[in-house]
């Protein structure tokens, strides 16, 4: 049975804000669900343009599958503040619950109290590079 983990949202040395453990988390445990609105690609494209026009610096869209994206930009939970790391302590997994696909963040390893929760965004390779600020020894330099 999944018990909600105690997490806190605070300033991060990686990028602005981050999500941190308030209790020890064992390896292979469910940490948090990535919550937002389920939308199709065509809607995601329109929203991304609108968010840029509105001056929203980051959008919080997470691809579930070929057709579905979860948009947590304006409604979601603290999971949207999990930062990228090239050496993450968590990973994202798509699970199906009552025929509904959900994105859940799981721990890859033991996570200590006050340790930042991170996962690898694995953005597609594009010409315009997004610099990575994770600071890990094996940093790839870019998110894409």
N, CA, C and O atoms as a GROMACS GRO file, in nm:
protein
  576
    1UNK      N    1   0.084  -0.119   0.000
    1UNK     CA    2   0.000   0.000   0.000
    1UNK      C    3   0.088   0.124   0.000
    1UNK      O    4   0.185   0.133   0.076
    2UNK      N    5   0.056   0.220  -0.085
    2UNK     CA    6   0.133   0.344  -0.097
    2UNK      C    7   0.097   0.440   0.015
    2UNK      O    8  -0.020   0.475   0.034
    3UNK      N    9   0.198   0.483   0.087
    3UNK     CA   10   0.181   0.586   0.189
    3UNK      C   11   0.245   0.713   0.137
    3UNK      O   12   0.359   0.711   0.091
    4UNK      N   13   0.174   0.821   0.143
    4UNK     CA   14   0.225   0.948   0.091
    4UNK      C   15   0.355   0.985   0.164
    4UNK      O   16   0.360   0.985   0.287
    5UNK      N   17   0.458   1.016   0.088
    5UNK     CA   18   0.587   1.054   0.146
    5UNK      C   19   0.581   1.198   0.196
    5UNK      O   20   0.510   1.282   0.142
    6UNK      N   21   0.658   1.224   0.301
    6UNK     CA   22   0.669   1.360   0.353
    6UNK      C   23   0.775   1.432   0.270
    6UNK      O   24   0.893   1.396   0.274
    7UNK      N   25   0.731   1.532   0.196
    7UNK     CA   26   0.820   1.608   0.107
    7UNK      C   27   0.803   1.756   0.134
    7UNK      O   28   0.699   1.799   0.184
    8UNK      N   29   0.905   1.834   0.102
    8UNK     CA   30   0.893   1.979   0.116
    8UNK      C   31   0.943   2.048  -0.011
    8UNK      O   32   1.030   1.997  -0.082
    9UNK      N   33   0.886   2.163  -0.036
    9UNK     CA   34   0.915   2.245  -0.152
    9UNK      C   35   0.996   2.363  -0.103
    9UNK      O   36   0.948   2.443  -0.022
   10UNK      N   37   1.121   2.376  -0.150
   10UNK     CA   38   1.202   2.491  -0.107
   10UNK      C   39   1.310   2.523  -0.210
   10UNK      O   40   1.320   2.456  -0.313
   11UNK      N   41   1.390   2.625  -0.182
   11UNK     CA   42   1.493   2.671  -0.275
   11UNK      C   43   1.592   2.558  -0.303
   11UNK      O   44   1.629   2.481  -0.215
   12UNK      N   45   1.633   2.551  -0.431
   12UNK     CA   46   1.724   2.445  -0.476
   12UNK      C   47   1.852   2.506  -0.532
   12UNK      O   48   1.850   2.613  -0.593
   13UNK      N   49   1.964   2.438  -0.511
   13UNK     CA   50   2.090   2.483  -0.571
   13UNK      C   51   2.096   2.446  -0.720
   13UNK      O   52   2.180   2.499  -0.793
   14UNK      N   53   2.007   2.357  -0.765
   14UNK     CA   54   2.005   2.317  -0.907
   14UNK      C   55   1.935   2.423  -0.990
   14UNK      O   56   1.993   2.476  -1.085
   15UNK      N   57   1.810   2.455  -0.954
   15UNK     CA   58   1.734   2.554  -1.032
   15UNK      C   59   1.617   2.605  -0.950
   15UNK      O   60   1.522   2.530  -0.924
   16UNK      N   61   1.621   2.729  -0.910
   16UNK     CA   62   1.512   2.796  -0.839
   16UNK      C   63   1.456   2.715  -0.722
   16UNK      O   64   1.507   2.722  -0.611
   17UNK      N   65   1.350   2.639  -0.749
   17UNK     CA   66   1.281   2.562  -0.646
   17UNK      C   67   1.298   2.414  -0.672
   17UNK      O   68   1.323   2.372  -0.785
   18UNK      N   69   1.284   2.335  -0.566
   18UNK     CA   70   1.296   2.191  -0.580
   18UNK      C   71   1.211   2.120  -0.477
   18UNK      O   72   1.150   2.183  -0.390
   19UNK      N   73   1.209   1.988  -0.486
   19UNK     CA   74   1.134   1.905  -0.393
   19UNK      C   75   1.234   1.823  -0.313
   19UNK      O   76   1.326   1.764  -0.369
   20UNK      N   77   1.216   1.820  -0.181
   20UNK     CA   78   1.312   1.757  -0.091
   20UNK      C   79   1.242   1.657   0.001
   20UNK      O   80   1.127   1.676   0.039
   21UNK      N   81   1.315   1.551   0.036
   21UNK     CA   82   1.262   1.449   0.128
   21UNK      C   83   1.263   1.502   0.271
   21UNK      O   84   1.362   1.561   0.315
   22UNK      N   85   1.154   1.482   0.342
   22UNK     CA   86   1.147   1.517   0.484
   22UNK      C   87   1.155   1.392   0.572
   22UNK      O   88   1.142   1.400   0.694
   23UNK      N   89   1.176   1.279   0.509
   23UNK     CA   90   1.192   1.152   0.578
   23UNK      C   91   1.280   1.064   0.491
   23UNK      O   92   1.288   1.088   0.370
   24UNK      N   93   1.345   0.963   0.547
   24UNK     CA   94   1.423   0.871   0.463
   24UNK      C   95   1.329   0.797   0.368
   24UNK      O   96   1.218   0.758   0.406
   25UNK      N   97   1.373   0.777   0.244
   25UNK     CA   98   1.295   0.703   0.146
   25UNK      C   99   1.382   0.588   0.097
   25UNK      O  100   1.494   0.610   0.051
   26UNK      N  101   1.332   0.466   0.107
   26UNK     CA  102   1.407   0.349   0.064
   26UNK      C  103   1.409   0.340  -0.089
   26UNK      O  104   1.329   0.406  -0.156
   27UNK      N  105   1.500   0.260  -0.143
   27UNK     CA  106   1.507   0.238  -0.287
   27UNK      C  107   1.379   0.170  -0.335
   27UNK      O  108   1.317   0.093  -0.261
   28UNK      N  109   1.341   0.197  -0.458
   28UNK     CA  110   1.226   0.135  -0.524
   28UNK      C  111   1.092   0.164  -0.457
   28UNK      O  112   1.001   0.081  -0.460
   29UNK      N  113   1.080   0.281  -0.397
   29UNK     CA  114   0.952   0.322  -0.339
   29UNK      C  115   0.886   0.428  -0.425
   29UNK      O  116   0.953   0.510  -0.488
   30UNK      N  117   0.753   0.425  -0.427
   30UNK     CA  118   0.677   0.530  -0.494
   30UNK      C  119   0.695   0.658  -0.411
   30UNK      O  120   0.671   0.658  -0.290
   31UNK      N  121   0.736   0.767  -0.478
   31UNK     CA  122   0.761   0.892  -0.406
   31UNK      C  123   0.643   0.987  -0.421
   31UNK      O  124   0.592   1.038  -0.321
   32UNK      N  125   0.600   1.012  -0.545
   32UNK     CA  126   0.491   1.107  -0.570
   32UNK      C  127   0.437   1.085  -0.711
   32UNK      O  128   0.511   1.046  -0.802
   33UNK      N  129   0.309   1.111  -0.729
   33UNK     CA  130   0.249   1.108  -0.862
   33UNK      C  131   0.264   1.246  -0.926
   33UNK      O  132   0.249   1.347  -0.858
   34UNK      N  133   0.292   1.249  -1.056
   34UNK     CA  134   0.297   1.375  -1.132
   34UNK      C  135   0.154   1.406  -1.175
   34UNK      O  136   0.098   1.336  -1.260
   35UNK      N  137   0.095   1.510  -1.116
   35UNK     CA  138  -0.047   1.540  -1.136
   35UNK      C  139  -0.064   1.666  -1.220
   35UNK      O  140   0.012   1.762  -1.206
   36UNK      N  141  -0.164   1.665  -1.307
   36UNK     CA  142  -0.198   1.781  -1.388
   36UNK      C  143  -0.316   1.747  -1.477
   36UNK      O  144  -0.389   1.651  -1.452
   37UNK      N  145  -0.334   1.826  -1.583
   37UNK     CA  146  -0.442   1.800  -1.679
   37UNK      C  147  -0.391   1.709  -1.790
   37UNK      O  148  -0.284   1.733  -1.846
   38UNK      N  149  -0.467   1.604  -1.822
   38UNK     CA  150  -0.435   1.519  -1.936
   38UNK      C  151  -0.483   1.588  -2.063
   38UNK      O  152  -0.602   1.616  -2.078
   39UNK      N  153  -0.389   1.614  -2.155
   39UNK     CA  154  -0.423   1.682  -2.280
   39UNK      C  155  -0.358   1.610  -2.398
   39UNK      O  156  -0.265   1.532  -2.380
   40UNK      N  157  -0.408   1.638  -2.518
   40UNK     CA  158  -0.351   1.580  -2.640
   40UNK      C  159  -0.240   1.671  -2.693
   40UNK      O  160  -0.229   1.786  -2.652
   41UNK      N  161  -0.158   1.618  -2.784
   41UNK     CA  162  -0.042   1.690  -2.836
   41UNK      C  163  -0.081   1.824  -2.898
   41UNK      O  164  -0.012   1.924  -2.875
   42UNK      N  165  -0.189   1.827  -2.975
   42UNK     CA  166  -0.229   1.952  -3.042
   42UNK      C  167  -0.260   2.061  -2.939
   42UNK      O  168  -0.228   2.178  -2.961
   43UNK      N  169  -0.322   2.024  -2.828
   43UNK     CA  170  -0.352   2.120  -2.721
   43UNK      C  171  -0.222   2.161  -2.652
   43UNK      O  172  -0.204   2.279  -2.618
   44UNK      N  173  -0.132   2.066  -2.630
   44UNK     CA  174  -0.003   2.097  -2.566
   44UNK      C  175   0.074   2.199  -2.648
   44UNK      O  176   0.133   2.292  -2.593
   45UNK      N  177   0.075   2.183  -2.780
   45UNK     CA  178   0.145   2.278  -2.868
   45UNK      C  179   0.086   2.418  -2.854
   45UNK      O  180   0.159   2.516  -2.845
   46UNK      N  181  -0.047   2.427  -2.853
   46UNK     CA  182  -0.114   2.557  -2.840
   46UNK      C  183  -0.084   2.620  -2.703
   46UNK      O  184  -0.056   2.739  -2.693
   47UNK      N  185  -0.089   2.538  -2.599
   47UNK     CA  186  -0.064   2.590  -2.464
   47UNK      C  187   0.081   2.637  -2.450
   47UNK      O  188   0.106   2.740  -2.388
   48UNK      N  189   0.174   2.562  -2.506
   48UNK     CA  190   0.314   2.600  -2.494
   48UNK      C  191   0.338   2.738  -2.556
   48UNK      O  192   0.410   2.821  -2.500
   49UNK      N  193   0.276   2.762  -2.671
   49UNK     CA  194   0.287   2.892  -2.738
   49UNK      C  195   0.222   3.000  -2.650
   49UNK      O  196   0.278   3.108  -2.633
   50UNK      N  197   0.105   2.970  -2.594
   50UNK     CA  198   0.036   3.067  -2.508
   50UNK      C  199   0.119   3.097  -2.384
   50UNK      O  200   0.128   3.213  -2.343
   51UNK      N  201   0.178   2.995  -2.323
   51UNK     CA  202   0.260   3.015  -2.204
   51UNK      C  203   0.379   3.106  -2.236
   51UNK      O  204   0.416   3.192  -2.156
   52UNK      N  205   0.440   3.085  -2.354
   52UNK     CA  206   0.552   3.171  -2.396
   52UNK      C  207   0.503   3.315  -2.411
   52UNK      O  208   0.569   3.408  -2.365
   53UNK      N  209   0.387   3.333  -2.476
   53UNK     CA  210   0.331   3.467  -2.496
   53UNK      C  211   0.298   3.535  -2.363
   53UNK      O  212   0.309   3.657  -2.350
   54UNK      N  213   0.258   3.455  -2.262
   54UNK     CA  214   0.223   3.509  -2.130
   54UNK      C  215   0.347   3.535  -2.044
   54UNK      O  216   0.336   3.589  -1.934
   55UNK      N  217   0.464   3.496  -2.095
   55UNK     CA  218   0.587   3.517  -2.020
   55UNK      C  219   0.612   3.415  -1.911
   55UNK      O  220   0.693   3.439  -1.821
   56UNK      N  221   0.544   3.302  -1.917
   56UNK     CA  222   0.569   3.194  -1.821
   56UNK      C  223   0.698   3.125  -1.865
   56UNK      O  224   0.704   3.065  -1.972
   57UNK      N  225   0.801   3.135  -1.781
   57UNK     CA  226   0.934   3.087  -1.818
   57UNK      C  227   0.943   2.938  -1.843
   57UNK      O  228   1.012   2.895  -1.935
   58UNK      N  229   0.874   2.860  -1.764
   58UNK     CA  230   0.880   2.715  -1.777
   58UNK      C  231   0.739   2.661  -1.789
   58UNK      O  232   0.646   2.709  -1.724
   59UNK      N  233   0.724   2.560  -1.874
   59UNK     CA  234   0.597   2.487  -1.873
   59UNK      C  235   0.628   2.353  -1.807
   59UNK      O  236   0.742   2.307  -1.808
   60UNK      N  237   0.528   2.293  -1.752
   60UNK     CA  238   0.546   2.169  -1.677
   60UNK      C  239   0.466   2.059  -1.745
   60UNK      O  240   0.370   2.006  -1.689
   61UNK      N  241   0.509   2.025  -1.866
   61UNK     CA  242   0.441   1.922  -1.944
   61UNK      C  243   0.524   1.795  -1.943
   61UNK      O  244   0.646   1.798  -1.959
   62UNK      N  245   0.456   1.683  -1.924
   62UNK     CA  246   0.521   1.553  -1.912
   62UNK      C  247   0.448   1.457  -2.003
   62UNK      O  248   0.328   1.434  -1.987
   63UNK      N  249   0.519   1.399  -2.099
   63UNK     CA  250   0.458   1.307  -2.195
   63UNK      C  251   0.430   1.172  -2.130
   63UNK      O  252   0.519   1.111  -2.070
   64UNK      N  253   0.306   1.126  -2.143
   64UNK     CA  254   0.265   0.996  -2.092
   64UNK      C  255   0.287   0.890  -2.200
   64UNK      O  256   0.344   0.784  -2.175
   65UNK      N  257   0.239   0.920  -2.321
   65UNK     CA  258   0.255   0.831  -2.436
   65UNK      C  259   0.249   0.915  -2.563
   65UNK      O  260   0.258   1.038  -2.556
   66UNK      N  261   0.233   0.851  -2.677
   66UNK     CA  262   0.234   0.922  -2.806
   66UNK      C  263   0.126   1.029  -2.813
   66UNK      O  264   0.150   1.135  -2.871
   67UNK      N  265   0.010   1.004  -2.754
   67UNK     CA  266  -0.104   1.095  -2.767
   67UNK      C  267  -0.130   1.184  -2.646
   67UNK      O  268  -0.196   1.287  -2.659
   68UNK      N  269  -0.081   1.146  -2.529
   68UNK     CA  270  -0.123   1.212  -2.405
   68UNK      C  271  -0.006   1.279  -2.334
   68UNK      O  272   0.103   1.224  -2.322
   69UNK      N  273  -0.034   1.400  -2.286
   69UNK     CA  274   0.063   1.478  -2.210
   69UNK      C  275  -0.007   1.526  -2.083
   69UNK      O  276  -0.125   1.562  -2.086
   70UNK      N  277   0.066   1.527  -1.971
   70UNK     CA  278   0.013   1.584  -1.848
   70UNK      C  279   0.069   1.725  -1.836
   70UNK      O  280   0.191   1.744  -1.833
   71UNK      N  281  -0.020   1.823  -1.830
   71UNK     CA  282   0.019   1.963  -1.815
   71UNK      C  283  -0.005   2.006  -1.671
   71UNK      O  284  -0.119   2.018  -1.627
   72UNK      N  285   0.104   2.029  -1.598
   72UNK     CA  286   0.095   2.071  -1.458
   72UNK      C  287   0.134   2.218  -1.442
   72UNK      O  288   0.161   2.264  -1.331
   73UNK      N  289   0.136   2.292  -1.553
   73UNK     CA  290   0.182   2.432  -1.549
   73UNK      C  291   0.096   2.517  -1.457
   73UNK      O  292   0.148   2.592  -1.375
   74UNK      N  293  -0.035   2.506  -1.470
   74UNK     CA  294  -0.125   2.591  -1.390
   74UNK      C  295  -0.204   2.514  -1.285
   74UNK      O  296  -0.262   2.574  -1.195
   75UNK      N  297  -0.208   2.383  -1.297
   75UNK     CA  298  -0.272   2.302  -1.193
   75UNK      C  299  -0.195   2.172  -1.183
   75UNK      O  300  -0.175   2.102  -1.282
   76UNK      N  301  -0.154   2.141  -1.064
   76UNK     CA  302  -0.075   2.020  -1.043
   76UNK      C  303  -0.038   2.010  -0.896
   76UNK      O  304  -0.106   2.067  -0.810
   77UNK      N  305   0.068   1.939  -0.869
   77UNK     CA  306   0.115   1.925  -0.731
   77UNK      C  307   0.265   1.956  -0.726
   77UNK      O  308   0.322   2.003  -0.824
   78UNK      N  309   0.327   1.930  -0.612
   78UNK     CA  310   0.469   1.961  -0.596
   78UNK      C  311   0.560   1.882  -0.690
   78UNK      O  312   0.675   1.921  -0.708
   79UNK      N  313   0.512   1.775  -0.749
   79UNK     CA  314   0.595   1.695  -0.839
   79UNK      C  315   0.648   1.779  -0.955
   79UNK      O  316   0.754   1.748  -1.010
   80UNK      N  317   0.576   1.883  -0.993
   80UNK     CA  318   0.621   1.965  -1.106
   80UNK      C  319   0.748   2.043  -1.074
   80UNK      O  320   0.813   2.096  -1.164
   81UNK      N  321   0.785   2.050  -0.946
   81UNK     CA  322   0.907   2.121  -0.908
   81UNK      C  323   1.028   2.030  -0.892
   81UNK      O  324   1.134   2.075  -0.848
   82UNK      N  325   1.014   1.902  -0.928
   82UNK     CA  326   1.129   1.812  -0.922
   82UNK      C  327   1.226   1.852  -1.033
   82UNK      O  328   1.189   1.863  -1.149
   83UNK      N  329   1.351   1.875  -0.994
   83UNK     CA  330   1.453   1.918  -1.090
   83UNK      C  331   1.518   1.800  -1.160
   83UNK      O  332   1.516   1.686  -1.113
   84UNK      N  333   1.576   1.832  -1.276
   84UNK     CA  334   1.651   1.735  -1.355
   84UNK      C  335   1.788   1.713  -1.292
   84UNK      O  336   1.847   1.804  -1.234
   85UNK      N  337   1.838   1.591  -1.304
   85UNK     CA  338   1.978   1.561  -1.274
   85UNK      C  339   2.026   1.455  -1.372
   85UNK      O  340   1.952   1.364  -1.408
   86UNK      N  341   2.152   1.467  -1.415
   86UNK     CA  342   2.213   1.364  -1.499
   86UNK      C  343   2.249   1.242  -1.416
   86UNK      O  344   2.277   1.135  -1.470
   87UNK      N  345   2.248   1.257  -1.283
   87UNK     CA  346   2.273   1.147  -1.189
   87UNK      C  347   2.160   1.147  -1.086
   87UNK      O  348   2.182   1.178  -0.969
   88UNK      N  349   2.037   1.113  -1.131
   88UNK     CA  350   1.919   1.129  -1.045
   88UNK      C  351   1.905   1.021  -0.938
   88UNK      O  352   1.963   0.912  -0.949
   89UNK      N  353   1.826   1.053  -0.835
   89UNK     CA  354   1.796   0.953  -0.732
   89UNK      C  355   1.658   0.891  -0.754
   89UNK      O  356   1.616   0.804  -0.677
   90UNK      N  357   1.586   0.937  -0.857
   90UNK     CA  358   1.454   0.884  -0.889
   90UNK      C  359   1.438   0.864  -1.039
   90UNK      O  360   1.521   0.908  -1.119
   91UNK      N  361   1.329   0.797  -1.075
   91UNK     CA  362   1.294   0.779  -1.216
   91UNK      C  363   1.142   0.789  -1.229
   91UNK      O  364   1.068   0.766  -1.134
   92UNK      N  365   1.099   0.823  -1.349
   92UNK     CA  366   0.956   0.834  -1.377
   92UNK      C  367   0.909   0.706  -1.445
   92UNK      O  368   0.980   0.648  -1.527
   93UNK      N  369   0.789   0.664  -1.410
   93UNK     CA  370   0.732   0.542  -1.467
   93UNK      C  371   0.584   0.566  -1.495
   93UNK      O  372   0.512   0.623  -1.414
   94UNK      N  373   0.540   0.521  -1.613
   94UNK     CA  374   0.398   0.528  -1.646
   94UNK      C  375   0.332   0.401  -1.594
   94UNK      O  376   0.373   0.290  -1.628
   95UNK      N  377   0.228   0.418  -1.513
   95UNK     CA  378   0.152   0.304  -1.463
   95UNK      C  379   0.006   0.323  -1.502
   95UNK      O  380  -0.038   0.435  -1.528
   96UNK      N  381  -0.068   0.213  -1.507
   96UNK     CA  382  -0.211   0.220  -1.539
   96UNK      C  383  -0.291   0.182  -1.415
   96UNK      O  384  -0.272   0.076  -1.356
   97UNK      N  385  -0.381   0.272  -1.378
   97UNK     CA  386  -0.469   0.250  -1.263
   97UNK      C  387  -0.612   0.268  -1.312
   97UNK      O  388  -0.651   0.376  -1.354
   98UNK      N  389  -0.690   0.159  -1.307
   98UNK     CA  390  -0.829   0.161  -1.354
   98UNK      C  391  -0.838   0.221  -1.495
   98UNK      O  392  -0.918   0.312  -1.519
   99UNK      N  393  -0.757   0.170  -1.585
   99UNK     CA  394  -0.748   0.208  -1.727
   99UNK      C  395  -0.704   0.353  -1.749
   99UNK      O  396  -0.714   0.404  -1.861
  100UNK      N  397  -0.656   0.418  -1.646
  100UNK     CA  398  -0.606   0.556  -1.655
  100UNK      C  399  -0.453   0.553  -1.642
  100UNK      O  400  -0.400   0.501  -1.543
  101UNK      N  401  -0.381   0.609  -1.742
  101UNK     CA  402  -0.235   0.614  -1.735
  101UNK      C  403  -0.193   0.729  -1.645
  101UNK      O  404  -0.244   0.841  -1.655
  102UNK      N  405  -0.098   0.699  -1.556
  102UNK     CA  406  -0.047   0.799  -1.462
  102UNK      C  407   0.105   0.795  -1.463
  102UNK      O  408   0.166   0.692  -1.491
  103UNK      N  409   0.167   0.910  -1.432
  103UNK     CA  410   0.312   0.916  -1.418
  103UNK      C  411   0.344   0.920  -1.270
  103UNK      O  412   0.294   1.004  -1.196
  104UNK      N  413   0.429   0.827  -1.229
  104UNK     CA  414   0.467   0.818  -1.088
  104UNK      C  415   0.619   0.825  -1.079
  104UNK      O  416   0.690   0.765  -1.160
  105UNK      N  417   0.668   0.897  -0.981
  105UNK     CA  418   0.811   0.909  -0.956
  105UNK      C  419   0.848   0.807  -0.848
  105UNK      O  420   0.790   0.805  -0.740
  106UNK      N  421   0.947   0.722  -0.880
  106UNK     CA  422   0.997   0.618  -0.789
  106UNK      C  423   1.142   0.646  -0.752
  106UNK      O  424   1.216   0.704  -0.831
  107UNK      N  425   1.181   0.607  -0.633
  107UNK     CA  426   1.321   0.621  -0.590
  107UNK      C  427   1.406   0.512  -0.654
  107UNK      O  428   1.366   0.396  -0.658
  108UNK      N  429   1.524   0.551  -0.704
  108UNK     CA  430   1.620   0.455  -0.761
  108UNK      C  431   1.709   0.397  -0.652
  108UNK      O  432   1.763   0.287  -0.664
  109UNK      N  433   1.722   0.474  -0.544
  109UNK     CA  434   1.818   0.441  -0.437
  109UNK      C  435   1.764   0.499  -0.307
  109UNK      O  436   1.661   0.567  -0.306
  110UNK      N  437   1.834   0.473  -0.198
  110UNK     CA  438   1.796   0.533  -0.070
  110UNK      C  439   1.812   0.685  -0.081
  110UNK      O  440   1.910   0.734  -0.137
  111UNK      N  441   1.715   0.758  -0.028
  111UNK     CA  442   1.718   0.904  -0.028
  111UNK      C  443   1.713   0.951   0.118
  111UNK      O  444   1.625   0.911   0.194
  112UNK      N  445   1.808   1.035   0.155
  112UNK     CA  446   1.818   1.085   0.292
  112UNK      C  447   1.725   1.203   0.317
  112UNK      O  448   1.677   1.267   0.223
  113UNK      N  449   1.700   1.231   0.443
  113UNK     CA  450   1.624   1.349   0.484
  113UNK      C  451   1.696   1.473   0.431
  113UNK      O  452   1.819   1.482   0.438
  114UNK      N  453   1.621   1.568   0.377
  114UNK     CA  454   1.671   1.694   0.320
  114UNK      C  455   1.745   1.677   0.187
  114UNK      O  456   1.801   1.773   0.135
  115UNK      N  457   1.745   1.557   0.131
  115UNK     CA  458   1.807   1.536  -0.001
  115UNK      C  459   1.705   1.576  -0.108
  115UNK      O  460   1.586   1.546  -0.096
  116UNK      N  461   1.754   1.644  -0.213
  116UNK     CA  462   1.664   1.686  -0.320
  116UNK      C  463   1.622   1.566  -0.405
  116UNK      O  464   1.704   1.481  -0.439
  117UNK      N  465   1.494   1.561  -0.440
  117UNK     CA  466   1.439   1.459  -0.529
  117UNK      C  467   1.469   1.503  -0.672
  117UNK      O  468   1.436   1.615  -0.710
  118UNK      N  469   1.531   1.415  -0.752
  118UNK     CA  470   1.564   1.449  -0.891
  118UNK      C  471   1.535   1.330  -0.983
  118UNK      O  472   1.534   1.216  -0.939
  119UNK      N  473   1.512   1.360  -1.110
  119UNK     CA  474   1.505   1.254  -1.212
  119UNK      C  475   1.560   1.310  -1.342
  119UNK      O  476   1.572   1.432  -1.358
  120UNK      N  477   1.591   1.221  -1.435
  120UNK     CA  478   1.646   1.261  -1.565
  120UNK      C  479   1.529   1.293  -1.658
  120UNK      O  480   1.449   1.205  -1.689
  121UNK      N  481   1.520   1.418  -1.702
  121UNK     CA  482   1.409   1.460  -1.789
  121UNK      C  483   1.412   1.389  -1.924
  121UNK      O  484   1.307   1.370  -1.986
  122UNK      N  485   1.531   1.350  -1.972
  122UNK     CA  486   1.545   1.278  -2.100
  122UNK      C  487   1.472   1.351  -2.213
  122UNK      O  488   1.395   1.290  -2.287
  123UNK      N  489   1.496   1.481  -2.225
  123UNK     CA  490   1.435   1.558  -2.334
  123UNK      C  491   1.487   1.510  -2.468
  123UNK      O  492   1.602   1.466  -2.477
  124UNK      N  493   1.406   1.519  -2.574
  124UNK     CA  494   1.453   1.480  -2.708
  124UNK      C  495   1.564   1.575  -2.754
  124UNK      O  496   1.568   1.692  -2.717
  125UNK      N  497   1.655   1.522  -2.837
  125UNK     CA  498   1.765   1.602  -2.889
  125UNK      C  499   1.711   1.705  -2.987
  125UNK      O  500   1.637   1.672  -3.079
  126UNK      N  501   1.747   1.831  -2.965
  126UNK     CA  502   1.704   1.941  -3.052
  126UNK      C  503   1.823   2.032  -3.078
  126UNK      O  504   1.924   2.025  -3.008
  127UNK      N  505   1.812   2.117  -3.180
  127UNK     CA  506   1.920   2.209  -3.215
  127UNK      C  507   1.945   2.312  -3.106
  127UNK      O  508   2.059   2.342  -3.072
  128UNK      N  509   1.837   2.368  -3.050
  128UNK     CA  510   1.850   2.467  -2.943
  128UNK      C  511   1.869   2.391  -2.812
  128UNK      O  512   1.778   2.322  -2.766
  129UNK      N  513   1.987   2.406  -2.753
  129UNK     CA  514   2.020   2.330  -2.633
  129UNK      C  515   1.976   2.403  -2.506
  129UNK      O  516   1.985   2.525  -2.496
  130UNK      N  517   1.929   2.325  -2.410
  130UNK     CA  518   1.889   2.377  -2.279
  130UNK      C  519   2.002   2.340  -2.182
  130UNK      O  520   2.026   2.222  -2.159
  131UNK      N  521   2.072   2.440  -2.125
  131UNK     CA  522   2.184   2.408  -2.036
  131UNK      C  523   2.140   2.333  -1.911
  131UNK      O  524   2.035   2.363  -1.852
  132UNK      N  525   2.220   2.236  -1.871
  132UNK     CA  526   2.193   2.160  -1.748
  132UNK      C  527   2.269   2.225  -1.634
  132UNK      O  528   2.385   2.263  -1.649
  133UNK      N  529   2.204   2.238  -1.520
  133UNK     CA  530   2.264   2.301  -1.402
  133UNK      C  531   2.276   2.203  -1.286
  133UNK      O  532   2.294   2.245  -1.171
  134UNK      N  533   2.267   2.071  -1.314
  134UNK     CA  534   2.259   1.974  -1.204
  134UNK      C  535   2.387   1.966  -1.122
  134UNK      O  536   2.382   1.935  -1.003
  135UNK      N  537   2.502   1.992  -1.184
  135UNK     CA  538   2.628   1.990  -1.109
  135UNK      C  539   2.682   1.852  -1.076
  135UNK      O  540   2.779   1.842  -1.001
  136UNK      N  541   2.621   1.745  -1.128
  136UNK     CA  542   2.672   1.611  -1.097
  136UNK      C  543   2.800   1.584  -1.176
  136UNK      O  544   2.825   1.646  -1.280
  137UNK      N  545   2.882   1.491  -1.125
  137UNK     CA  546   3.011   1.460  -1.188
  137UNK      C  547   2.994   1.416  -1.333
  137UNK      O  548   3.079   1.448  -1.417
  138UNK      N  549   2.888   1.345  -1.364
  138UNK     CA  550   2.866   1.295  -1.500
  138UNK      C  551   2.766   1.380  -1.578
  138UNK      O  552   2.697   1.329  -1.665
  139UNK      N  553   2.759   1.511  -1.547
  139UNK     CA  554   2.664   1.600  -1.614
  139UNK      C  555   2.689   1.602  -1.764
  139UNK      O  556   2.802   1.614  -1.809
  140UNK      N  557   2.580   1.589  -1.842
  140UNK     CA  558   2.589   1.589  -1.989
  140UNK      C  559   2.602   1.730  -2.045
  140UNK      O  560   2.634   1.747  -2.162
  141UNK      N  561   2.578   1.831  -1.962
  141UNK     CA  562   2.592   1.969  -2.007
  141UNK      C  563   2.462   2.031  -2.057
  141UNK      O  564   2.443   2.152  -2.046
  142UNK      N  565   2.373   1.948  -2.112
  142UNK     CA  566   2.244   1.998  -2.158
  142UNK      C  567   2.134   1.898  -2.120
  142UNK      O  568   2.160   1.780  -2.098
  143UNK      N  569   2.011   1.950  -2.114
  143UNK     CA  570   1.896   1.863  -2.087
  143UNK      C  571   1.854   1.789  -2.212
  143UNK      O  572   1.783   1.689  -2.204
  144UNK      N  573   1.897   1.838  -2.328
  144UNK     CA  574   1.858   1.776  -2.455
  144UNK      C  575   1.981   1.757  -2.542
  144UNK      O  576   1.971   1.707  -2.654
   0.00000   0.00000   0.00000
